[in-house]
Amino acid sequence: MSMVAKRPFITDVSIEKSIQILADPNVSYTLLYWDIFSVGATARELLAFGNAKWSNELVHTSRVGVNEDPWEEGKIPTPFGVIPVLKIVSPANEEVLVAESMVIEQYLAKKFDLFGDNEWEDLTIRGLYSNIHFFLERSLTKMTWIVPERRKRGTEIFLQHFLPEFIKDHEMHLKANGSNGHYIGERLSLADIHLANVIDHFAHLPIASLIMPSFEKSDLISKVRANVERHPLIAAWRASEEWESLRQGSFACYKKSALPDEDAEAMGLSKEE
C-alpha cells in the first residue's frame, strides 16, 4: 500500500527568509518529477531556456510498486503527495518549494520574461497556456490513464472531437498573429513552449501514429514547434544525454497505457505500436 508522504509549505525556513530566497539571483533549481517528459517537460525546458542553474531529481517509474521504492515508502514528501515540485535552493542550501505543474511553469515563465510586454499580452498568453494545459490533462484523464476496456472509446472521442477542435482553435489564434510561428508578437512565450512540449508528449504514446499526423498537417502549429526546437538553449537541452534518457523513459512508461490488442487492431495499430 502506498505511503506517499506530505509536508507543509511552511517549515523551519521562515516566510520572510523564503521571500528573500525568491528574490535572490543566485539560487539554483531542482525539479522533482518522474523520469519521463509528461507534465515535467515544460518546466525543464523553461529552466533550459532561462539558462538557469538546475538539476533533475528523478523518481523512477520503473520502481513504482516494487519493494524499497522510496516514493511509495513515503521517503519523498511533497505538499500534496504528487509531483512535480520545484525546489528553489539558496546559496546557503535553504529551500523554497513550488508545487503543481501550472504554478511552477507560470513562475518560471515570469522569471524568464515569457509573458510578453504588457498586461494584454500577459493575459492572452496565460489564456492560451491554460487551454493547452487542460487539453493535455483531458487526454490523460479521458484517454491515457483509464481502465483498459475504456481506452478505445476514450481514444475515439479524443481523435474525433478534442483533437480537431483544439487544432482549429489554435490555428485561428496563430493566424491572427500573422502565421509567424508565435502566438504573440515575434518571440517565444510560455504558450509556444508549452504547445511544443505537449505535442512531444503525444509523440511518445503507443497511439502516436493516430495523433501526430493531425499536428504535422498543420503548418501553423508545426511552425511553433520548429521555432521552439531551434532556440539555441532549448536545442542544447534536447541534444543532451539526460533529455534522451527521459525520452526513452517516456516510451517505456506509456507502454502501460497501450490499447488492448483487439482494440489496437481494430484501430489499425500494428503490434509494434
C-alpha positions as CSV (number, residue, x, y, z in Angstrom):
1,M,0.0,0.0,0.0
2,S,1.3,3.5,-0.9
3,M,2.5,5.6,2.0
4,V,3.2,8.7,-0.1
5,A,4.3,11.4,2.4
6,K,3.2,15.0,2.6
7,R,4.8,18.1,4.0
8,P,3.7,21.7,4.6
9,F,4.9,24.7,2.6
10,I,5.8,26.4,5.9
11,T,8.9,24.8,7.5
12,D,11.8,25.9,9.6
13,V,12.7,28.4,6.8
14,S,10.7,31.4,7.7
15,I,8.3,33.1,5.3
16,E,10.5,36.2,5.5
17,K,13.5,34.1,4.5
18,S,11.6,32.4,1.8
19,I,10.8,35.8,0.3
20,Q,14.5,36.7,0.3
21,I,15.4,33.4,-1.4
22,L,12.8,34.0,-4.1
23,A,14.4,37.4,-4.8
24,D,18.0,36.1,-4.8
25,P,19.5,36.0,-8.3
26,N,22.0,33.3,-7.2
27,V,19.5,30.5,-6.4
28,S,19.6,27.1,-8.1
29,Y,16.7,24.9,-9.0
30,T,15.9,21.2,-8.6
31,L,12.8,19.7,-10.4
32,L,11.4,16.7,-8.6
33,Y,9.5,14.6,-11.1
34,W,9.2,11.2,-12.7
35,D,11.9,10.0,-15.2
36,I,9.7,10.9,-18.1
37,F,8.5,14.0,-20.0
38,S,4.8,14.4,-19.4
39,V,3.9,17.4,-17.1
40,G,7.6,17.8,-16.2
41,A,8.7,18.6,-19.7
42,T,7.8,22.2,-20.0
43,A,9.3,23.2,-16.6
44,R,12.6,21.5,-17.7
45,E,12.5,23.4,-21.0
46,L,11.8,26.7,-19.3
47,L,14.8,26.1,-17.0
48,A,17.0,25.4,-20.0
49,F,15.6,28.5,-21.8
50,G,16.4,30.6,-18.8
51,N,20.0,29.3,-18.7
52,A,19.4,28.6,-15.0
53,K,21.5,26.5,-12.7
54,W,19.3,23.5,-12.3
55,S,19.1,19.7,-12.0
56,N,16.6,16.9,-12.1
57,E,15.7,14.8,-9.0
58,L,14.1,11.8,-10.6
59,V,11.6,9.4,-9.2
60,H,11.8,6.2,-11.3
61,T,8.5,5.0,-12.8
62,S,10.0,1.5,-13.1
63,R,10.3,1.3,-9.3
64,V,6.6,2.0,-8.6
65,G,5.1,-1.0,-6.9
66,V,8.5,-2.6,-6.3
67,N,9.9,-3.2,-2.8
68,E,12.1,-0.4,-1.5
69,D,10.6,2.2,-3.7
70,P,11.3,5.5,-2.0
71,W,8.3,7.2,-3.4
72,E,5.7,4.7,-2.2
73,E,7.6,4.2,1.1
74,G,7.0,7.9,1.9
75,K,10.6,9.0,1.7
76,I,9.9,11.8,-0.7
77,P,7.4,14.2,1.0
78,T,5.6,16.9,-1.1
79,P,2.9,19.4,-0.3
80,F,0.1,17.4,-1.9
81,G,1.6,13.9,-2.3
82,V,2.1,14.5,-6.0
83,I,4.8,15.7,-8.3
84,P,6.3,17.8,-10.0
85,V,7.7,20.0,-7.3
86,L,10.3,22.8,-7.9
87,K,12.9,23.3,-5.2
88,I,14.4,26.8,-5.2
89,V,17.7,26.5,-3.3
90,S,19.6,29.4,-1.8
91,P,23.5,29.5,-1.7
92,A,23.1,28.6,2.0
93,N,21.2,25.5,0.9
94,E,17.8,26.7,2.2
95,E,14.8,25.6,0.1
96,V,11.5,27.1,-1.0
97,L,9.1,24.7,-2.6
98,V,6.7,25.5,-5.5
99,A,4.1,22.8,-6.1
100,E,1.7,22.0,-9.0
101,S,2.9,22.0,-12.6
102,M,0.9,25.0,-13.8
103,V,2.2,27.1,-10.9
104,I,5.8,26.0,-11.5
105,E,5.6,26.8,-15.2
106,Q,4.0,30.2,-14.7
107,Y,6.5,31.1,-12.0
108,L,9.4,30.2,-14.3
109,A,7.8,31.9,-17.3
110,K,7.5,35.1,-15.3
111,K,11.1,34.7,-14.1
112,F,12.4,34.3,-17.7
113,D,10.2,37.0,-19.3
114,L,7.9,34.8,-21.3
115,F,4.6,36.6,-20.6
116,G,5.0,39.4,-23.1
117,D,5.5,43.2,-22.8
118,N,2.2,44.4,-21.3
119,E,-0.9,43.3,-19.4
120,W,-2.8,42.3,-22.5
121,E,-0.1,40.1,-23.8
122,D,0.3,38.6,-20.3
123,L,-3.4,37.7,-20.0
124,T,-3.6,36.4,-23.6
125,I,-0.5,34.2,-23.1
126,R,-1.9,32.8,-19.8
127,G,-5.2,32.0,-21.5
128,L,-3.5,30.2,-24.4
129,Y,-1.3,28.4,-22.0
130,S,-4.2,27.3,-19.8
131,N,-6.1,25.9,-22.8
132,I,-3.1,23.9,-23.9
133,H,-2.5,22.6,-20.5
134,F,-6.1,21.4,-20.0
135,F,-6.0,19.8,-23.4
136,L,-3.1,17.7,-22.1
137,E,-4.9,17.0,-18.8
138,R,-8.1,16.0,-20.6
139,S,-6.1,13.5,-22.7
140,L,-4.5,12.0,-19.6
141,T,-7.7,11.5,-17.7
142,K,-10.1,10.6,-20.5
143,M,-7.9,8.6,-22.8
144,T,-4.5,7.5,-21.4
145,W,-4.8,6.6,-17.7
146,I,-8.2,4.9,-17.7
147,V,-9.1,1.3,-17.4
148,P,-8.0,-0.7,-20.5
149,E,-11.6,-1.6,-21.6
150,R,-12.5,2.1,-21.9
151,R,-9.3,3.3,-23.7
152,K,-10.6,2.6,-27.2
153,R,-13.7,4.7,-26.7
154,G,-11.7,7.5,-25.0
155,T,-9.3,7.5,-27.9
156,E,-12.1,7.7,-30.4
157,I,-13.6,10.7,-28.7
158,F,-10.2,12.4,-28.4
159,L,-9.5,11.8,-32.1
160,Q,-12.9,12.8,-33.4
161,H,-13.7,15.8,-31.1
162,F,-11.0,17.1,-28.8
163,L,-8.0,17.0,-31.2
164,P,-9.6,18.6,-34.3
165,E,-11.3,21.3,-32.1
166,F,-8.0,22.1,-30.4
167,I,-6.1,22.4,-33.7
168,K,-8.9,24.5,-35.2
169,D,-8.9,26.9,-32.3
170,H,-5.1,27.3,-32.1
171,E,-4.7,27.8,-35.9
172,M,-7.2,30.6,-35.5
173,H,-5.1,32.3,-32.9
174,L,-1.8,31.7,-34.7
175,K,-3.2,33.0,-38.0
176,A,-4.4,36.2,-36.2
177,N,-0.8,36.8,-35.1
178,G,0.4,36.7,-38.7
179,S,1.1,33.0,-39.1
180,N,4.7,33.5,-38.0
181,G,5.0,30.6,-35.7
182,H,4.3,32.5,-32.5
183,Y,1.2,33.1,-30.5
184,I,2.0,36.7,-29.6
185,G,4.4,39.1,-31.4
186,E,7.6,37.6,-32.9
187,R,9.2,35.9,-29.9
188,L,8.8,32.8,-27.8
189,S,6.2,32.8,-25.0
190,L,5.1,30.3,-22.4
191,A,2.3,29.3,-24.7
192,D,4.7,28.5,-27.6
193,I,7.0,26.4,-25.4
194,H,4.1,24.6,-23.7
195,L,2.5,23.7,-27.0
196,A,5.7,22.2,-28.3
197,N,6.1,20.1,-25.2
198,V,2.5,18.9,-25.2
199,I,2.8,17.8,-28.8
200,D,6.0,15.9,-27.9
201,H,4.1,14.2,-25.1
202,F,1.7,12.7,-27.7
203,A,4.6,11.5,-29.8
204,H,5.6,9.1,-27.0
205,L,2.3,7.4,-26.7
206,P,1.6,3.9,-28.1
207,I,-1.1,5.6,-30.2
208,A,1.2,8.3,-31.5
209,S,0.6,7.3,-35.2
210,L,-3.1,8.1,-34.7
211,I,-2.5,11.6,-33.2
212,M,0.7,13.1,-34.7
213,P,-0.4,13.3,-38.3
214,S,-3.0,15.8,-37.3
215,F,-0.4,18.1,-35.7
216,E,2.0,17.6,-38.6
217,K,-0.5,18.5,-41.2
218,S,-1.0,21.9,-39.5
219,D,1.6,24.3,-40.9
220,L,0.7,26.9,-38.3
221,I,1.3,24.6,-35.4
222,S,4.3,23.0,-37.0
223,K,5.9,26.5,-37.2
224,V,5.5,27.0,-33.5
225,R,7.1,23.7,-32.7
226,A,10.0,24.4,-35.1
227,N,10.6,27.8,-33.5
228,V,10.8,26.3,-30.1
229,E,13.1,23.5,-31.1
230,R,15.6,25.8,-32.9
231,H,16.1,28.1,-29.9
232,P,19.8,27.5,-29.1
233,L,19.4,26.8,-25.3
234,I,16.4,24.5,-25.9
235,A,18.2,22.8,-28.7
236,A,21.2,22.1,-26.5
237,W,19.0,20.7,-23.8
238,R,17.2,18.4,-26.3
239,A,20.6,17.2,-27.6
240,S,21.7,16.1,-24.1
241,E,22.0,12.6,-22.8
242,E,19.7,13.4,-19.9
243,W,16.9,14.5,-22.3
244,E,17.4,11.3,-24.3
245,S,17.1,9.3,-21.1
246,L,13.8,11.0,-20.3
247,R,12.6,10.3,-23.8
248,Q,13.3,6.6,-23.5
249,G,11.7,6.6,-20.1
250,S,8.6,8.1,-21.6
251,F,8.3,5.4,-24.2
252,A,8.7,2.7,-21.5
253,C,6.2,4.3,-19.1
254,Y,3.5,4.9,-21.7
255,K,3.6,1.3,-23.0
256,K,1.5,0.6,-19.9
257,S,-1.3,2.8,-21.4
258,A,-1.5,0.7,-24.7
259,L,-4.8,-0.3,-26.0
260,P,-5.8,-4.0,-25.5
261,D,-4.6,-6.0,-28.6
262,E,-8.1,-6.4,-30.0
263,D,-8.9,-2.7,-29.8
264,A,-5.5,-1.7,-31.2
265,E,-6.0,-4.0,-34.2
266,A,-9.5,-2.5,-34.7
267,M,-8.0,1.0,-34.8
268,G,-5.3,-0.1,-37.3
269,L,-2.3,-0.1,-34.9
270,S,0.5,-2.7,-35.5
271,K,1.8,-4.8,-32.7
272,E,5.0,-2.8,-32.6
273,E,3.0,0.3,-31.8
